[in-house]
Amino acid sequence: VYGLTLLFSLKTHSYLYDVGVVELENKVSEDQLTEQDKHSLPNLSLWVGILLVATIGIAFVSEIFVGAVEEATKGLGLTPLFTGVILLPLVGGAAEYVTAVRVAIKNNMDLAVSVAMGSSLLVALLVAPLLVLVGQVIGQPMDLNFNLFEVVAVIIAVVIANLISLDGRSNWLEGMLLLATYAVLAAAFYFHPV
């Protein structure tokens, strides 16, 4: 499903996610490009390499970050459930929240919603199932057996996010409703007994 989502957003319906006009869209073929235009084309292998190096760097920084957060939450008396469900996603996703807000300010709501919900889709449809399989291979079993409280929280979050974005419009009140829902769920996870 995640692969089909990528196919939809990158190939078949990529026009829904366009953020601007491509600089070279009027050019018919690469043969007609001037020498200056050829130098302005992005070097794909360079950028893929930079992306890989950045990904490895982020993996190391994330490991350090999680270790620091574990120590801090133990000192504050926060439960691992609250830390994993509320605190880590809130702090770890700050960069994509800023990106979503910047794109929304430019009035490109399709991309803003895509950025905001993209990581949730990635975790739910790819990362979590992959961790179950990798856990079996490395002898660290993990399952997707969630308790009723966690399932109800996910259902509430999905239903409310769906209802808010259903009409394709947004206003400040809907944003406040989403923040209030997050605060209620955060309080519920904070006081939920371990």
C-alpha beads as a LAMMPS data file, in Angstrom:
LAMMPS data file: protein, C-alpha beads

194 atoms
193 bonds

1 atom types
1 bond types

-500.0 500.0 xlo xhi
-500.0 500.0 ylo yhi
-500.0 500.0 zlo zhi

Masses

1 110.0

Atoms # bond

1 1 1 0.000 0.000 0.000
2 1 1 2.847 2.375 0.793
3 1 1 4.442 1.574 -2.571
4 1 1 1.154 2.325 -4.337
5 1 1 0.921 5.605 -2.423
6 1 1 4.357 6.540 -3.759
7 1 1 3.352 5.517 -7.277
8 1 1 0.214 7.660 -7.005
9 1 1 1.994 10.762 -5.699
10 1 1 5.158 10.523 -7.803
11 1 1 3.911 9.142 -11.128
12 1 1 0.226 8.789 -11.904
13 1 1 -1.081 11.876 -10.061
14 1 1 2.063 13.925 -9.518
15 1 1 0.293 17.029 -10.823
16 1 1 -1.660 17.118 -7.556
17 1 1 1.605 17.694 -5.686
18 1 1 3.277 20.270 -7.967
19 1 1 4.724 23.127 -5.931
20 1 1 5.684 25.358 -8.793
21 1 1 6.387 25.626 -12.462
22 1 1 9.368 23.631 -13.656
23 1 1 12.067 25.924 -15.029
24 1 1 12.677 23.915 -18.161
25 1 1 9.121 22.813 -18.979
26 1 1 9.065 24.719 -22.269
27 1 1 12.053 22.795 -23.603
28 1 1 11.042 20.006 -25.984
29 1 1 14.097 17.782 -25.634
30 1 1 17.570 17.787 -24.136
31 1 1 19.056 18.258 -27.609
32 1 1 17.598 21.761 -27.780
33 1 1 19.079 22.818 -24.421
34 1 1 21.766 25.446 -24.491
35 1 1 25.094 24.778 -22.792
36 1 1 24.056 26.963 -19.845
37 1 1 20.787 25.006 -19.440
38 1 1 22.682 21.697 -19.415
39 1 1 24.804 22.951 -16.525
40 1 1 21.714 24.048 -14.601
41 1 1 20.202 20.536 -14.682
42 1 1 20.557 18.777 -11.319
43 1 1 23.195 16.078 -10.970
44 1 1 21.038 13.134 -9.867
45 1 1 23.859 10.908 -8.615
46 1 1 25.315 13.757 -6.552
47 1 1 21.985 14.471 -4.867
48 1 1 21.255 10.782 -4.223
49 1 1 24.697 10.518 -2.603
50 1 1 24.026 13.577 -0.462
51 1 1 20.661 12.103 0.523
52 1 1 22.308 8.823 1.574
53 1 1 24.983 10.596 3.622
54 1 1 22.323 12.767 5.264
55 1 1 20.235 9.674 6.043
56 1 1 23.175 7.946 7.725
57 1 1 23.934 11.117 9.691
58 1 1 20.318 11.403 10.806
59 1 1 20.337 7.759 11.925
60 1 1 23.313 8.447 14.224
61 1 1 21.826 11.685 15.567
62 1 1 18.472 9.957 16.137
63 1 1 20.144 7.242 18.177
64 1 1 21.817 9.857 20.368
65 1 1 18.547 11.798 20.622
66 1 1 16.533 8.756 21.710
67 1 1 19.155 7.879 24.336
68 1 1 19.061 11.415 25.732
69 1 1 15.270 11.470 25.748
70 1 1 15.157 8.117 27.580
71 1 1 17.380 9.499 30.347
72 1 1 15.404 12.743 30.557
73 1 1 12.026 10.995 30.702
74 1 1 13.228 8.649 33.436
75 1 1 14.296 11.704 35.430
76 1 1 10.923 13.369 34.858
77 1 1 8.981 10.206 35.655
78 1 1 7.319 9.926 32.239
79 1 1 6.177 6.506 31.076
80 1 1 7.722 4.858 28.027
81 1 1 4.240 4.773 26.422
82 1 1 3.802 8.554 26.736
83 1 1 7.354 9.174 25.569
84 1 1 7.039 6.909 22.514
85 1 1 3.559 7.990 21.437
86 1 1 3.536 11.702 22.267
87 1 1 6.967 13.142 23.049
88 1 1 9.254 11.519 20.453
89 1 1 6.962 12.136 17.445
90 1 1 6.372 15.716 18.579
91 1 1 10.046 16.592 18.874
92 1 1 11.275 14.302 16.078
93 1 1 8.822 15.638 13.501
94 1 1 9.529 19.337 14.077
95 1 1 11.271 19.777 10.711
96 1 1 8.356 18.388 8.723
97 1 1 5.878 20.485 10.722
98 1 1 7.814 23.606 9.779
99 1 1 7.831 22.478 6.130
100 1 1 4.081 21.823 6.180
101 1 1 3.391 25.261 7.662
102 1 1 5.674 27.005 5.135
103 1 1 3.931 25.264 2.229
104 1 1 0.503 26.043 3.698
105 1 1 1.428 29.726 3.966
106 1 1 2.139 29.609 0.217
107 1 1 -1.447 28.328 -0.195
108 1 1 -0.476 24.847 -1.399
109 1 1 -2.673 22.828 0.934
110 1 1 -2.422 19.552 -0.998
111 1 1 1.319 19.463 -0.431
112 1 1 0.971 20.669 3.171
113 1 1 -1.417 17.832 4.021
114 1 1 0.795 15.381 2.142
115 1 1 3.856 16.456 4.132
116 1 1 1.962 16.415 7.423
117 1 1 0.491 12.956 6.923
118 1 1 3.299 11.428 4.869
119 1 1 5.449 10.315 7.786
120 1 1 2.460 8.781 9.555
121 1 1 1.707 6.741 6.452
122 1 1 5.349 5.756 6.180
123 1 1 5.500 4.536 9.772
124 1 1 2.120 2.771 9.724
125 1 1 2.400 1.083 6.350
126 1 1 6.128 0.431 5.961
127 1 1 8.311 0.959 9.030
128 1 1 6.206 -0.839 11.657
129 1 1 5.614 -4.001 9.579
130 1 1 9.270 -3.967 8.496
131 1 1 10.384 -3.750 12.136
132 1 1 8.289 -6.825 12.937
133 1 1 10.064 -8.791 10.189
134 1 1 13.540 -7.474 11.051
135 1 1 12.886 -8.183 14.731
136 1 1 12.232 -11.830 13.910
137 1 1 15.445 -12.064 11.908
138 1 1 17.692 -10.498 14.582
139 1 1 16.053 -12.330 17.491
140 1 1 14.347 -9.261 18.966
141 1 1 10.661 -10.139 18.463
142 1 1 8.170 -7.329 18.128
143 1 1 4.505 -7.656 17.344
144 1 1 1.706 -5.327 16.372
145 1 1 -0.512 -6.464 19.233
146 1 1 -1.814 -3.142 20.569
147 1 1 -4.070 -2.883 23.603
148 1 1 -7.608 -1.515 23.359
149 1 1 -6.624 1.939 24.652
150 1 1 -4.012 2.391 21.901
151 1 1 -6.372 1.149 19.176
152 1 1 -9.143 3.519 20.293
153 1 1 -6.662 6.440 20.327
154 1 1 -5.564 5.651 16.769
155 1 1 -9.177 5.346 15.595
156 1 1 -10.057 8.710 17.177
157 1 1 -7.037 10.396 15.572
158 1 1 -7.749 8.948 12.132
159 1 1 -11.474 9.746 12.196
160 1 1 -10.973 13.333 13.346
161 1 1 -8.144 14.012 10.865
162 1 1 -10.307 12.536 8.104
163 1 1 -13.348 14.604 9.035
164 1 1 -11.291 17.799 9.198
165 1 1 -9.688 17.275 5.780
166 1 1 -12.760 15.803 4.066
167 1 1 -14.043 19.040 2.527
168 1 1 -10.611 20.125 1.275
169 1 1 -10.815 23.405 3.175
170 1 1 -9.445 24.514 6.489
171 1 1 -9.763 27.351 8.959
172 1 1 -8.323 28.296 12.313
173 1 1 -11.094 26.561 14.268
174 1 1 -10.379 23.210 12.624
175 1 1 -6.696 23.679 13.467
176 1 1 -7.598 24.362 17.087
177 1 1 -9.816 21.256 17.129
178 1 1 -6.901 19.158 15.919
179 1 1 -4.577 20.650 18.552
180 1 1 -7.210 20.081 21.247
181 1 1 -7.585 16.465 20.155
182 1 1 -3.813 16.055 20.371
183 1 1 -3.810 17.597 23.865
184 1 1 -6.633 15.294 25.038
185 1 1 -4.850 12.224 23.651
186 1 1 -1.571 13.383 25.214
187 1 1 -3.261 13.753 28.601
188 1 1 -4.871 10.333 28.215
189 1 1 -1.510 8.710 27.417
190 1 1 0.146 10.607 30.289
191 1 1 -2.339 9.326 32.870
192 1 1 -2.808 5.876 31.338
193 1 1 -1.535 3.260 33.801
194 1 1 1.439 1.215 32.641

Bonds

1 1 1 2
2 1 2 3
3 1 3 4
4 1 4 5
5 1 5 6
6 1 6 7
7 1 7 8
8 1 8 9
9 1 9 10
10 1 10 11
11 1 11 12
12 1 12 13
13 1 13 14
14 1 14 15
15 1 15 16
16 1 16 17
17 1 17 18
18 1 18 19
19 1 19 20
20 1 20 21
21 1 21 22
22 1 22 23
23 1 23 24
24 1 24 25
25 1 25 26
26 1 26 27
27 1 27 28
28 1 28 29
29 1 29 30
30 1 30 31
31 1 31 32
32 1 32 33
33 1 33 34
34 1 34 35
35 1 35 36
36 1 36 37
37 1 37 38
38 1 38 39
39 1 39 40
40 1 40 41
41 1 41 42
42 1 42 43
43 1 43 44
44 1 44 45
45 1 45 46
46 1 46 47
47 1 47 48
48 1 48 49
49 1 49 50
50 1 50 51
51 1 51 52
52 1 52 53
53 1 53 54
54 1 54 55
55 1 55 56
56 1 56 57
57 1 57 58
58 1 58 59
59 1 59 60
60 1 60 61
61 1 61 62
62 1 62 63
63 1 63 64
64 1 64 65
65 1 65 66
66 1 66 67
67 1 67 68
68 1 68 69
69 1 69 70
70 1 70 71
71 1 71 72
72 1 72 73
73 1 73 74
74 1 74 75
75 1 75 76
76 1 76 77
77 1 77 78
78 1 78 79
79 1 79 80
80 1 80 81
81 1 81 82
82 1 82 83
83 1 83 84
84 1 84 85
85 1 85 86
86 1 86 87
87 1 87 88
88 1 88 89
89 1 89 90
90 1 90 91
91 1 91 92
92 1 92 93
93 1 93 94
94 1 94 95
95 1 95 96
96 1 96 97
97 1 97 98
98 1 98 99
99 1 99 100
100 1 100 101
101 1 101 102
102 1 102 103
103 1 103 104
104 1 104 105
105 1 105 106
106 1 106 107
107 1 107 108
108 1 108 109
109 1 109 110
110 1 110 111
111 1 111 112
112 1 112 113
113 1 113 114
114 1 114 115
115 1 115 116
116 1 116 117
117 1 117 118
118 1 118 119
119 1 119 120
120 1 120 121
121 1 121 122
122 1 122 123
123 1 123 124
124 1 124 125
125 1 125 126
126 1 126 127
127 1 127 128
128 1 128 129
129 1 129 130
130 1 130 131
131 1 131 132
132 1 132 133
133 1 133 134
134 1 134 135
135 1 135 136
136 1 136 137
137 1 137 138
138 1 138 139
139 1 139 140
140 1 140 141
141 1 141 142
142 1 142 143
143 1 143 144
144 1 144 145
145 1 145 146
146 1 146 147
147 1 147 148
148 1 148 149
149 1 149 150
150 1 150 151
151 1 151 152
152 1 152 153
153 1 153 154
154 1 154 155
155 1 155 156
156 1 156 157
157 1 157 158
158 1 158 159
159 1 159 160
160 1 160 161
161 1 161 162
162 1 162 163
163 1 163 164
164 1 164 165
165 1 165 166
166 1 166 167
167 1 167 168
168 1 168 169
169 1 169 170
170 1 170 171
171 1 171 172
172 1 172 173
173 1 173 174
174 1 174 175
175 1 175 176
176 1 176 177
177 1 177 178
178 1 178 179
179 1 179 180
180 1 180 181
181 1 181 182
182 1 182 183
183 1 183 184
184 1 184 185
185 1 185 186
186 1 186 187
187 1 187 188
188 1 188 189
189 1 189 190
190 1 190 191
191 1 191 192
192 1 192 193
193 1 193 194
